[in-house]
Amino acid sequence: MDFYLLNLLNAVLFVRPSEIVEALSTIPVYNIVISTCIAIKYPTILGQLSGRSLRERPITACVVGMWVAVVLSHLSHFTIYYARIQGPEFAKVIVYYLLLVGVVDTTERLKRFLTSLVVFGVILSVIALLNYHGYIYLPSLAAVGDSEIDAATGEEYILMRLCSTGIFNDPNDLAIMLVVCMLICIYRIVSPAADLWRVVWVAPLVLFGHGLAMTHSRGGFLTLLAGLLALFQARFGWRKAFPMALVVLPAMALLFAGRQTDISASEDTGQGRVQIWSMAMALLPQAPVFGIGMGQLEDVILHAAHNSFVHAYVETGIFGGTLFFGAYWIALTTLGRLGGRRSGLVDPGLRALQPVLMSILSGSFVGMMTLSRNYEVPTFMLFGLAAVFLRLAGEQRGASVPRLDARLVCHTCAASLVFLALLYAYIRVFVRWA
């Protein structure tokens, strides 16, 4: 019952029926479904907040800590109003994460959850593409028009970029979700346990690839490249992954040729992003510990940061930024150690899932460098998938899964400071103020 309700919640979250069916536009469908889930699973949600549970699940500790960071980012400036408004709003995201981790409690459920993401992705893509190509008309799915310059003629033109419903009503957000679905499909095709049914996954893969191309998202393309590299390495090892990358990556560049592959830190959009990062990071010394406050960065510099890590460090300080980075750090380093035959994973199902989760988290990490999505549900859904895998792995005697202790805290803080320093160095080297 609880797993089906979670899938229903994801269906509502992804497809947003209230934006498609006019009769549902006044009904808070998502709030109704998530409230039902909470009513059924509240003991499981509360149980994850105990001290013992947080010590055993360091990713959850980071996620819950982010809520504390959001509240402190306002209370440290005595802006009680924003703390009172944004604290409960962000708590909804944390509750979704806790629901996912509490409900997806077996290897089989984790597999089915990944499959359900592909199903919802297909629905999302079909609706968006039908609207984009003019077969149906849904005003809420209207494509975004970006002004571009034709390299051959020098003339300005409008490039229409694919969008979908709700939280994916932005080309870049949709692109990241499509990449997640593509990586699941690719994994299913190359999985050693796959049989003749692997060909079934080709059709949605082509659909998602076409959708990704229509988003014209550079961040989505970079996310796909990073995810593919991580998948090849985790599935085949570096010796086989390297020659595969030499073939696949140029092919990807040809398939997505155009705006998506026109990536540079010195020209146009790339330089604009670096300048925005520079303006944002200049605010960090003003409030280094708890930040300037959630949601305040765009009001100050009049631009979104287009970088979730910059957003996290500036708005919630080194405290909140380290927690956000730490969730990725703990997930990726632990998933990396749990790969291969010496991982200690006895469950063949978990061993089979390690490459696809490694690729999804790796791709997402790169994607976060181009998007400000550190407060959004899809990001925490991916954290939840990693947390579920680590919890299931920790139940096996031979697997090494970290606990929240002084050593892990020190390592995570050190890694966060190194990452922050590298981010500063990158900005200083590449920013150009003409």
N, C-alpha and C positions, 0 to 999 in steps of 0.2 A: 504493500500500500504506500509506504513512505517513498520508495524509489519511483513509483509511478507519479506521485505528486511532485517529486523533484523534477521529473521530465516534463510534466505539465507546466511547472514554473519556468523551466528553460524555454519551452515552446512559446509561452506568453512573452518572455523576455526577448527572445529572438525575433519572432514573427510580428508581435504587437498587433493582435487582431483588432484592437480599437482604432488603429490607424487605417485599417483596410475595410472593415465593416462599419459603416456609419452608425448603425443602431447600437454599437458597443462603445461609441466614442465618449459617452458620459459615465460609463461603468468602470470603476477602478479595478480592472481584472487582475493586474499583477498584485496589488495590495491584498485582494481577497485570497488569491492562491497562496501567497507567502504567509499570510496570517494563519491559514489552515495548516500549512506545513509547520509553523512554529507551535501551534496548539498541540500537534501530534508529537513533535520531536523536542519540546522544550527541555525535558530532562537531559537529553543528549547534548543540546546546545549549552546548557548551564554546566554540565559535567566537563566540557572542554575548557572551561574557565578556571578550574581548580588549579592550585599550585602544582600538584603532582602531574596533572595532564599537560600543563604548559612546559614543565621541565622535560617531559618525554617527547613533546612536539614543538621543537624550536621555531618552525615556520609559523605555526599558530601563534606562538609568543610574539613574533615579529608583527604579524597581522593585527593582533589585539593591541600591541604597542603603538601601531600607527594611529589607532583611534585616540589613544592617550595623547599622541603627538599633535593630532589635529586640534584637540581641545586646548592643550597647553599653548599652541601657537597663537591662540586668541587670548587666553587668560594671562599670558605673560605680558600682554599689552593692555590688559584690563578692558578688553572689548568683550564684555559679557554677552552682548546681543548676538554677535557672530558665533560665539561658543555655544550658545543656547540653540541657535538655528542649525549650524553646520555639524555640531556633534551628533544629534539624533539622525540627521540626514546621512552622514557617513556610517552611522551604526547599522543602517539597513544593508550596506555593502558587507559589513563584517558578519551580519546575521546570515546572509546568503552563503558566505564562505563556510561558516560553522555548520550550516545545514548540509552543504555538499560533503564536507569531511565527515559529518556524523552519519549520513545516509549511505554513502558509497563506502561500505565497510568490508567488501570482499573483492578478490581479484576478478571474479566474474562480473560483478557490478561495475568495476572500473572499466572493463572491456566494453560492456554494454553502454556505459556513459559516453565513451569515445565514439561508439557507433551512432548514438543518438545525436551527437554533435554534427556528424556528417549528414544525417537525415534533416536536421533543422537547417543546416547550411544549404542543402539542396532546395528546400522550400524558400529560404531567404533569397537565394540566387535566382531561382526561376521567376519569382515575383518581380525582383528588381530588374532582371534582363528583359522580361516581357514589357515592363513599363518603359525601360530605356530605349528599346527598339520600336516602340509605338504600337504594340499589339493590345495593350490595355492602358488605361489612364488613371493613375492614382496621384493626386497632387502632393501627398505627403512623401512620395518617392521621387520627386523631381530631381533630375541630375544637377550637379553643381557645375557652373560654368567658370572656368579659369582663363584669364587673359594670357595668351602665349605669343611669342614672336616666331614667325616662320624663318628658319635659318637660311633657306634658299632665297626668299624674296625680301626678307626684312619687314614684312607686313604683320600687323597684329591680327590675331584671330581668337575666337572663343573655343576652348576645348571643353567638351561636355564630359563630365566624370560620373561614373556609376555610383549611386547611393542606394540604400535600402531603408528598412523601417527602424524606428526607435533609436536605440543606442548605436545602430549602424547607419544612421542617416548622415554619415560623413564618409567620403571615399577612402580615407586612410584607415578609419576604424573598420570598415567593411573589408578592406584589403587584408588586415591582420587576421580577421576571422576566417577569410577564405584561405589564407596560407595555412592556418591551423588545420582546416579540413583537408587541404591538399596533402599535408604531411601525413595525416592519418591514412588517407587513401594510398599514398605511395608506400607507406609502411606495410599496409595490407597486401599490396602487390608483391613486394620483395620479401615478405615474411617467410621464414623457412617452414612454418607450419601451414602456409597457404596451399590450397589445392586448386583444382580447375576453376573454383569459384572466384579466384583472384581477378579474373577478367571483368567481373561485375564492378569492381572498383575503378575501372578505367573510365567509365561513362561520367560519374560524378567528378573525377579528377579533371577531365576535359572541360566540364561545365565550370568548375571553380577556376581553372586556368583562364578561360575566356572572361569570366567575371573579373578576375584580377587584372587582366589586360585593360578592361574597360574602366577600371578605377584610375588608371594612369598614376598609380601611387608609387613614388620612389621608395618610400619607407616599406611598403608591402613587398617590393622587389628585393630589397636588402634583407628583409625578414625571411623571404623564401630562400635566398642564397645561403644565409646563415643556418637555417633549419636543415637544408639539404646536406650541407657539409657535416653538421652534427649527426644527422641520421646515417650518412655513409660511414662516418668514423665509428659510431656506436654499433652499427650493424655488421660492418666488414673489417674494421681495424684500419689503421693508417696506411698500411701497405697496399690494400686494395682501394681504399677510399681516395687516395691521391690520383691515380690514373682515371678513376671514375669522374672525379671532379674536373679533370682536364678536358673531358669530353662533354659533361653535362653543363658546366657553367657557361662555356661559349654558346651552347645551344640555347640556354635560357636567355642569354643576351640577344640572340637573334629573334627568338619568339616574342620577347617583350621590347623589341627595339623601339625607340622613340623617347618620349618624356621620361619613362620609368628608368631607362638606362643612361640618361643624361645626368650623371651624378658628379658634382664637383663642389669643393669647399671654397672655390675662389670666384665663382660666377653665379649670377642670378639667384635662384632660390637657395642654393647651398650657402652662399656668402651671407644672404639675408638671415638665414637661420643662425649662423655663427655670430653675427652681430647681435641678434636677440639674446642668444646665450650669454654673450659678454655683458649686455646691459643687465640681464637678470642676475648673473653671478656677482656683479658689482654691489648688489643689495645684501649679499650674504654677510659681510662684516658688520652690517647694521644690527643684525639679530642672529648671531652665529649659532646659538644653542637651540632655540625653539622657533626661529624663523619669523617672517613678517606676517604670517597668518594664512590659513587655507583660503584660496580664492582671491588673494590680494595682489598677486603678481601682475595679472593682466590689467588691473586698475592702475598700477603704478607705471608700467612701461608701455601700456596700451597694446600689448601683443601677448598671445599665448607663447609659452616657452618653446613649444614643439620639441620638448625633451623631458620625459617623465622624471629623470634623475635630477636635472636642473630644477625642475618644478618642486620636487620633494625636498631637496636640500635648501632651496631659498624660502619656500613657504612654511616648512615645518622644521627648519634648522638642521644642524648636523645630527641631532637626536632623531628626528623623523626620517631624514634622508638615509641614515645608517640602517634604520629598521626596514625601509623599502628596499634598499640595496641588499641588505642582509637576507631578506626572504629569497631573492634570486641567488645570492652567494651560497647559502646553505643548500638550496635545492639543486643547483648545478654541480657543486663540488661533491655532494653526496651521491647524486645520480651517476656522476662520472666514476666514482669509486665502486659503485654497484654494477658496473658493466663488466662483461667478460666472464669467463668460466670460473675465475677465482673470487667472484663476488660474494660467495656464501649464500646466494639465493637458491634455495632448494626447489621452490615452486617454479615450474617451467613457465607458467603463465606470467609471473612477474618478470622473469628473465626476458621473456618475449616483449614485454611492454616497456622495458628500460630504454631501448633506442628511440621509440616514438616520443616518449615523454622528454627525453634528453633533447631531441630535435625541436619539439614545441617550445620548451623553456629557453633554449638557446636562441631560436628565432625570435621569440618574444622579447628577450633581453635586447637584441639589436633593434627590434621595432620600437622599443621604448625610448631609444636614442633619437627617434624622429617624431614622436608623438607625446603629448601631455595627457597621459591616461593613468596616472597613479592613484586616482580615486574611483575608478570605474569597475563595474562588476566583472566584465570579461577578464581583466587583469587578475582579479582575485580568484576567478574560476580556475585560472592556470596555476596559481599558488595552491589552490585546493587540490588539484590533481596531483601535484608534487607531494603535498602533505599526506594524501591518501596512500600513495605509493610508498613513502618512507615509513608510514605507520605499519603497513602490511609487511614491508621488508623487516622492520624491527621485531616483528613477531616470530621471525625465523632465527634459529639459534646461531647460525654461522654468519649472518649478515651484520655488518658494522654500520650502525645508524647513530648519529650524534645526539647527545642529550644537551639540554641547556645548562651549561656549567660555566665556570669562570674562564676556562680555556677557550671554549667556543665563543664566548663574548669578546675576549681579547683578540682572537683571530679575526672575527667579523669586523670589529672596530678598526683593526689595523688595515684590513682589506678595503674597508670603506674609505679610510683616509688616503690610501694609495690611489684608489679610483678617483676620488675627488681631486687629488693633485694632478693626475693625468688629464682629467677633464679641464682643469684650469690651464695646463700646459698646452693642450690642443687648441683651446680658444685663443690663447695669447699668440700662438704661432700662426694660426690661419686667419684671424680676424683682420679685415682691411677697412679702414675708415677713409674713404676717398672723399 
